[in-house]
Each structure stands twice: as C-alpha cells, then as structure tokens.
Amino acid sequence: MSNILVVDDKSDMCDVIEQYLTDQGYQVTISTSGAQALEILKKNHIDLLLTDLKMPSFTGLDLLKASKEIDPELNVLIMTAYGTIDDAVQSMRLGASDFIIKPFSMDELHLKIQNSLQVRTLKIENRRLKDELSHYQGKMIGNSPIMLQIYENIRKLSSTKTTVLVTGESGTGKELVVQALHESSPWKTNPLIRVHCAALAPSLLESELFGHEKGAFTGANYSKIGRFELAQNGTLFLDEISEISPEIQVKLLRVLQEKEFERVGGSRLIKIDLRVVAATNKDLKLQVEKGLFREDLFYRLNVAQINLPPLRERLEDLPLLIDHFLEKFFRETSKSRIPLNPQSLLAFQNYSWPGNIRELQNTLERAVVFSDGTSLLNISPEPTSTTPTTSTSTLWKGTLTQTLEEIEKSFILQALQKNNGNQSRAAKDLGFSRSALQYKILKYHLENYCHEL
C-alpha cells in the first residue's frame, strides 16, 4: 500500500482527496500547511507528495525544495490553478514529477498518481539493479534499458569460463565489455591478454597465439611463450576475430575443442585453462555464408554473445556520456568546467554518430582543447538524415540558427499535425506528459491545431 501525503491550505479540499484516495486503497495523510507537511516527511515514509502550489508562508515550491533534501527520489505532484501554470512549470524544473490544473476530476488525479508511483517504483528498481551491477559495469557508462541488460548478461557470465563473442560497430566500446567480463570474474587477478588479430600476418599470428620452439623457423633463435600460455587461468581477448586466416581458424578451433595445443615447431601438448573472449565489428554469420569464416568455429566462439548497440540506439545515455567525457577532458587540461549549451545538446541528439562513442569522445575532447574559457567551440557535429535517432527526429527539419523556443514550437506543431491533433499521441511522440503538452500548446498559441484542451 502506497503512502500519500496531501497538502492544501483548504481543509475541505484535503478531505475530498483523502476520502477518494482512501477508497482507492491508498494510505493517506493530510496537512493544511507546508511547514507541518515537512515535519511529516521527516518522520514518516512517504511514497508521493501531492501539494498545492499557492499556500501562505510556506509555499508548495518551498515544500518541494525541502522534500527533495529529505528524499531526492520522492515523487512530487503539484496542484495548481490555471493562472499559476508558469510556477508549476518552474516546479518541474526543481524536481516535481508532474502537475495537475485545478479544477480536475478525481479520475484524472488518480491516473497521475498511478503514473508517478510507477515512475518511483522503476527508479528504485533501476537503482537497485545498477547498485547490484556496479561491480560488473566497470568503466562502461549508461543506464538505458539495453545497457542494463548488458550489465546483467555480464553478471551472469562473470563466474563461468564460457566462451563469449562480443559484437558491435566500431567505436561502441567492445573492449570495455571484455574488461568488465574479466574484472568481474573470480580470476580477475590473473592476466587479461589481448591479441589484435588484424594487425599480424598469419605466420606471425600463429606464433603470437601458440608460441614457438627454438629453431622452429628462420629467425627463431629462442623459444617463445604464446598468448594462450600467458593468459593461463585468466582471459584471452581475440580482437577482430573475423580477420584470421583459414589456417589459423582450423588451429584455433582445435584449441577451443581440446583445451590443448603445441607450440610452433614443438610436440609437447600444453593444457590450457582460461576463458576466451572474441570481438568483431562484422557479421560473422554473413562471413560464414560467404565462405570466409568456418561455421564450426563460429559456433565455438558464439556460445554466449553480447551485442553492443550503436550510440544512435541508446541516445538516452548521451547526457551521462557527455558529462563523463567533459569531466575527464577538463580535468586533464586543468580548465574550468563549462557546461554543454542546449543548442549543442540538441544537435547531438539529432546526429546519427556513425563513429559511435569514439566519435563522441573525440568531438568533446576537441571542444575542450579549443575552448576559450567561456564557451565550448567546435562542438556541434553536422546533422545527418541517414539514420533517424529519436521518435521526433523525423519530424524536425529546422536549423540550429533558430531559437530553442522556435525549435520546440516546431516540434510540437509537427507532432500535432502528424497525429491529426490528437494530444495524447503527440505527447507520446514528443516524450511529454499530456499536461505539459497542454501548457506548451497554450504558450505557443497552437490551440487551432489540436483537439479540445
């Protein structure tokens, strides 16, 4: 049962809401002053705060600010009259989850409360999951659903020596997945050995992987231990696995099957006990179909697969990534931190990032290096229409020379036109709550483009 605190200086309003919410199965506490409500918040567990905005002495905004100091994740729903809607919008900037305009129906209030409580539940669950997975996350950044699933897969694989294939476009961070797999494993204190398969000729790669005995070939003046031996009881990372030659593919398959090998020019079998992780930016199934990669080796490598999404498919992680890289580069250059301006953030969100996180990192590093101390220069990538990046990107055809308000108005207008004036569908496209969209419709005088408010 969720606990709701209702605050309004009009006691009859509190009584009506209390009766209705109690009938709906909630545990309700009422208060007719902000100061009294604050004391209740300090002494009791509250799941949702429903407060009027305009109250004498201790206002709803005062209560909102104070409540966030007590519980930063507390959902606060603001009640306001139409004339104070600007203040309601300000309250959302300060952390309110939503607002509702008086007079309202109890059904409308109940829907907003349900939505707010659901958001709180998701926040708590996401925090729990992130805390649980923080050990496995390592240097990976992101809390989008797809990244949380990757962290969960890393957790499940952490205590096994199952062979893992890491796939994804260039620049998505495949090495970080390998590092997280190793550092979350019971053998994390043992070696993590990397082999860049594309950087070596087949003859050299064979020696790198398996080692060689003295005199095995011209120039072999001493015995050499290969990467498989060096990674014993640890992790061997085969990067760009799609580039190995057919001859090496055969030998690698045997090692994965038999867990043993001989050095080049040797006859002594060397047993191995380690985990093999391979990575590629190519479609290995397609390589198999083209006859460029052995099917049996593919299945040996693909026991478990972790596929990293391109950045354009996880744009909700952009703010975290931007903050991380800006913090890193400002610290390294000993410059004062300058925030990313809204125009640049909008450009970032409407760019397809073909180079993925590596391109984002390079863009931000360049901006910090050339920063004049007051603003970030050379920051906006060129927009591209090759790949839609958000639900609204296909609607927007404007330029960055327009003001943010013009951009927002254009987004809303085109969303309304696309949905034939249906506010609920337009709000969903835009990522707004319906009440927030109604406010913006009034603000930009777009009433003629939508159904009745």
N, C-alpha and C positions, 0 to 999 in steps of 0.2 A: 504494500500500500504506500503510495507516494504522499509525502508531506508537503502541503502548500501553505504558504503564508500570504494572506490577503491584506493589503494595506490601503486604506482610503479614509480620509478625514470625515466622510459621511457614513455614519454608522448604519443607516438603512441600506446603503449600497453593499457594505460588508456583509450584512445579514442575508441579503438576497443571494449573493455569490456563495456564501458559506452553505446555505441550505441546498442550493443546486449542486455544488461540488460534493457535498456530503452524500447526497442521493446517488451520485455517480461513483461512489466508492472511495473517494479521497479522504485523507485525514487533513482537516483544515484548521488553521489558527488565524484569527483575525486581529487586526490592530488599527486604531484610528489615528496614530501618529508615527512619523518616521523614526523619531528617537526611540519610542517604545519598541518598534519593529526591529531596530538594530540590536537591542538587548535580547530580543527573542532569538535572533540569528546567532548571537554569540553563545547562547546556552542550549540551543536545540539543533538537531539535524533537519535541514530544510532542503527539499528537492527542487522547489520552484518558488520564486518570489514574484507575486502579482501585485504591482503597486501603482497607485495613481501618481501622475506626474506633478500636478499642482496641489501642494499641501502647505499649510502655514509653517513657518520657521524651519522645519527640516523637510526639504522637498524630496520628490521621487528621485531626482538626479543625485542629491546628497546621499540618499539611501543606496542608490545603485553603486556609487563610488565606494562607500563604506562596506557594502556587502561583498564587493569584489576583493577587498583586502582580507576578508574573512574566508571566503571560498571563491577563488578565481574562476572555477568552473560552474558556479551557481548560475542556473538559467533565470534570467530576469525578464518578465513580460510587463511592458509598460501600458497602462491605460491612460488615454489622453483624449481631450476634446479636439474637434477639427481645427480650432483656432490655434492650438499649440503643437501642431504637427511638426513644425521645424524643430521644436525642442525634442520631440520624440525621435526624430532622425538623429539629433545630436546624442541622444541617449544610446542609440545603436552604435554610434562611433565609440562610446565609452564602454561598450560591452554588453548592452541589452541584447537578448536574442531576437526580440520582435516587439511590435507594439500593436495595440488594438484601439480603434477610434470609437469613442462614445457618441451616440448610444449604440450598443451592439447587442446581438442576440446571444443567449446562453449557448446555443449550438455552435456559434462562431467562436465564442470564448473557449468552449470545450475542445474544439479542433486545434486551436492554437496551443492550448495547454498540452494536448496529446503530442503534438509535433515537438514542442520544447522539451518535454520529458524524454521523448525518443532520442533527441539530439544529445541530451545529457547522458543517457544510457550508452549511446555509441561512443561518446567522448571517454567515458570511464572505461569501457571495454577496450577502446583503442590504446588508452594509456597503459592498461594492464598488459595488453599484448605487446606494446612497444617496450615496456619495462622487462617483460619476460624475454623478449628477443634482443634486447640491447647487447647482451653478451655475444650474440651471433651476428649482429649487424656490422660490427667493426667500423670501418670508415665509410660505409655506404650511407647515403643520405636520401630521405624520402619517407613519407608516411601515407602515400596513396595506397588504395586497396591492393593494387598489383604489386607494390613493393612490400607491403606487409605479408603478402602470400609468399614472396621470395624469401623473406626472413624466416617464415615458418618452414619452408622447404629446407633451408639451410639448417634449421634446428633439428628437423627430422633426420637429416643426413649426417649430422655432426659426429655421432658416436659410431658410425659404420665406416667400413672401408669400401663401400660401394663405389664403383667407377662412375664418374659424373661427366656429362657433356654440357658445357656452358655455351650457349648460343646468343647471338645478338649482333646488331650492326656495329661497325667500328665506332669507337668513342662512347659506348654505353656503359663501360665500367666492368667488363668481364673479369679483369684481374682482381678487382675488389671482391667479387664473389668467391674466387679461388682463395684469396687471402682469408675471407671470413670462414670458409669451409675448414681451412687448416687451423685457424686460431681458435675455433670453437670445438676442435676435436681433442680427444684425450692425449694425442701425440703432438700437441701444439709446440712442445719444447724441442721436438725433433725437426730435422730440416724441411724447409719448403724449397724445392729445387725447380727452377724454370728452364725450359728448353724452347727457344724460338725456332720452330721447325722450318719456317720460310727463309731463315737467314743463312742456312747452311746447305751446301751441296750434299747429295745423297751419301757419298762416301764419307764425308766429314760428319754428317748427322749420325751415321751408324756408329762411328767411333765415339761420338759425344754421348749417345744413349747407352751403349753397352760397354764402352771402354775397349782397350786392345792390349795385346801382349807385346812385349819387346820383339821386334823383327817381323811383326805381322805384315808389314808393307814397307815400301821405301820411305825412309824418314821416321819410322817408328823405333827410335833409339832407346825408348824406355817403356815400361808398362804404364798404362793409364787406367784409372778408375772411371767408369762411366756414370752418367747421371742417375741411372737406376740404382746403382750401388750407393751413390752419395745420398739418395733420398730414402735409404733403408729406414723402415719404421716411421717414415714421415709422409710427405706428399710430393708427388712428381707432377708438375704442371706442363702439359704439352700444348703450347700456344700455336695457333694457326695450323691445327692438325690436318686440315684439308690439303696442305701443300706437300705432304710427304710422298715420296715416290712409291710405286707399286712394290719394289723390292723391300723397302723399309716397312711397308704396310704388312707384308707377309711375316716378317720377323716380329713386329710389334704384336700382331695377332697371337703368335705363339707364346710370347711372354705373358700376355694377358690371360691366356688359357692355362698355361702350365705353371705360371708363377716362378719361372726359372729361365736362365739364358746362359750363353757362353760369351766371353769377350771375343772381339775380332781376333782371329789367329789363335784362339785358345780352345781347349777341350774340356775344361773343368766347368761343371754346372754350378751356377751361382743361384741360390734360392733367394727370393725377394718377399718381403712383407711390407707393403706400403699401399697408399691409395693413389690412384691415377686420376687426374682431372684434365680433360682436354677442352680446348676452346676453339671456336671458329666463328667467322662472320659470314660464312657461306652456308647454303642449304645442302647439308650432307646427303639428304635423301635424293636431291636432284643430281648431286655428284655421282651417287650410286647408279642412278638411272642412265647417266651419260657414260658409265663405264670408267669413271675417273677415280672412284673410291670403292674399296671392297665392301660388299654388303655384309659379310660376316664380321668384319672389323667394325663397321658402323654399329651393328647390334651389340658388340662387346663394349664399345665406348658409350653407347646410349642406354645403359642400364637405368640411369636416372638423368633427367635433363632439367636444367634451369635456363629459361629463356628470358633474357633481359629486354624489356621493351625500349623502343626508341624514345627519346625525350618528348617528341610531339604527342606521344600517347600517355604521358604522365605529367602534363603541364601543371597539375595541382601541386607538384613538388618544386616548381620553379622558385617560389619565394624562399624556401629553405635552401635550395642550391645557391641562389644568388647571395643570400646572407652569408652562407659558409664561405664562398669564394671571395666576396668583398672583404670579409673579416680577415681572411688569410692574406690577401694581397696588400691590404692597408697595413697589416702588422709587419709584413716582410719589407715594405717600402718605408716604414716609420712615418706614414702620413696620417693625418686626422681623418676619421671615418666620415664619408659623405654618403647620404642615402641615395638610392636609385630613384630618379624622378618618375612620376606617374606615366608620362608620355613614353619613356623608355620601357617601362614595365609592360605597357600596352603593346608596344612594338614586339617585345619578347614573346608575348602570349599569342601574337598573330604571325609568328615566324615558324617555319617547319623544322629548323635546326637539323639540317642534313648531316652535320658533323657531331650531333648529339652533345653529350655533356662535355666532351673535349673542346668542341667549338664554343660552348657557353663559357667554359673556363678561360679559353684564350681571349674571347671578347672582353670579359671582365678584367682580366689581367692587363690587357692593352689600355682599357679605360682608366684603370688606376694609375698605371705608369705615366700616362699623359695627362692626368688630372692636374688642373691649375690650382687646386686647393679649395675652390668654391663650387665646382660642378664637375661631373664626370663627362669627359669628352669622348668622341668616337665610340659611343655606347650603343647606338641603335643598329641592329642588323637590318639588311634590306628585306622587306616583306616579300613573301613568295606565295603564289597561288597554286603551287604544285600539290600541296597536301593540306586539307582542312585540319585545323588544330583544335578548334573548340566548337561547341554547338552553335555559336553565334558568328564564327569567323566567316562562314559562307554568306552571312547577311551584310557584312561590313565591306564597303568599297571606298571608304574615305581616305584622307591623308593625315599625317601627323601634324600638319600645319594648322589643322582645326583645333579649337579649344577642347578640353576634356568634356565640357558640358555639351558642346555640339556633337562630339563623338557619342556620348551617352544618349542624347536625344535621337541621334540617327539610328543607333542600335535598337532603341525602344520602338521607334516608328516602323522600322523594317520588320521587327519581330511581330508587331501588331498586324501589319499588312500581310505578312506570311501566314499568320494564323486567323485571318479574316476577323480581326477584332476580338478574338477570344482571349481574355486576360489571363486565365489560368494557364493556357498552353503557352502564351507569350512569356509569362513569368517563369515557367519551367525552362524554356529555351534560354532565357537570359540569366537563370540562376538566382532570381529574386524571389522573395516571398510575395504573395499576392498583394498584401497591404503595402509593401514597399513599392511595388509597381504602380498601385493606385496613386500613391503620393507623387511619384515621378510623372505620371500622366497629367496630374493637375499642375505640377510645377512647370511642365513644358507645353501646357495647353494642347494636349493631344486627345481631348475627350471625344472629338468627332471621328477618331479612328478606331474606337473600341465600343464594345457593348456597354450598357449602363453600368456606372460605378456602383 
